[in-house]
């Protein structure tokens, strides 16, 4: 990649949600040598890799659903599909469907599925607030991990989760919640609009769940475990495949900025919450 194009791409990251995920996909692929999950890592063994940390978080979330083998699962906000493929593999699911609004991410997921000849999976471009491609009462499990903060109408999202779940079906929503008491303004409000960020606080989530058909069995705060999952990130970037001193420098700076921003937000203004329950 020519240097000027790399710089334009990385600088454009904060201008839109699609640019962010495009560049995050390419950066993580450069860091790990393959497409990786797009969510945060969680603490595990000492000196764990970034991918191991991500798997820890996914394993933790899926364990909260109980036995998933032989069942149908929908991942809402599946991104590049890496997590959906991992869930199917380790969970022994009958069929996994992934939906995401970003066409480029679904293209990656579909292509990777074909290249690895993975059966009994389907990736679809769809809106979490509509789910027009998913039939009523067709899913045993629905998961959404680090995606719901992008949904402007989370009430509609909850309605759709309840609609597509079978009676007694289970759901899991892992989301980044705001702890700020005042509304965003100025540059922060402008940037969050560009990035399509719509963070709720815990009180609002509980209120809306109470008004929906979704019964929350447990609410878990894993913020501290996620922060610990990031502790070794400077070691991870030292493994970036060498392609040139200048290129490597900009990729590393991009990754450091994002990692430090995430850590700052989790310490100051965000909490990482996991809601698990069933359709009442």
PyMOL commands that set and color helices and strands:
alter all, ss='L'
color gray80, all
select helices_A, chain A and resi 3-15+17-32+50-63+82-91+103-115+148-150+154-164+186-194+202-210+223-229+233-237+245-268
alter helices_A, ss='H'
color red, helices_A
select strands_A, chain A and resi 72-76+95-100+121-125+139-145+165-178+214-221+270-279
alter strands_A, ss='S'
color yellow, strands_A
deselect
rebuild
show_as cartoon
